[in-house]
Amino acid sequence: MTSRWEPEREPATATQTTPEITTTMCSACGSQVSGLNGRYACGVCGWVNNWAEGHTALPHAGEDRDPPEP
């Protein structure tokens, strides 16, 4: 009898999306910044764009696979 290894599969309800690396200019100092899905943080001056400006909805806490312990 031969056994075949198969990778674990995610539940059918889970959705997997690959983050998109995006680039823009910092609104405060003009440096080029890169981020994930339209969410940015400037390493030069500390500017951060609003979370709602991102290209995708943020996941809910209940969707966290590894929630922190209380």
Secondary structure, DSSP 8 states (H G I E B T S, - for coil): -----------TT-------EEEEE-TTT--EEEEETTB-B-TTT--B--GGGSSS----GGG-SS----
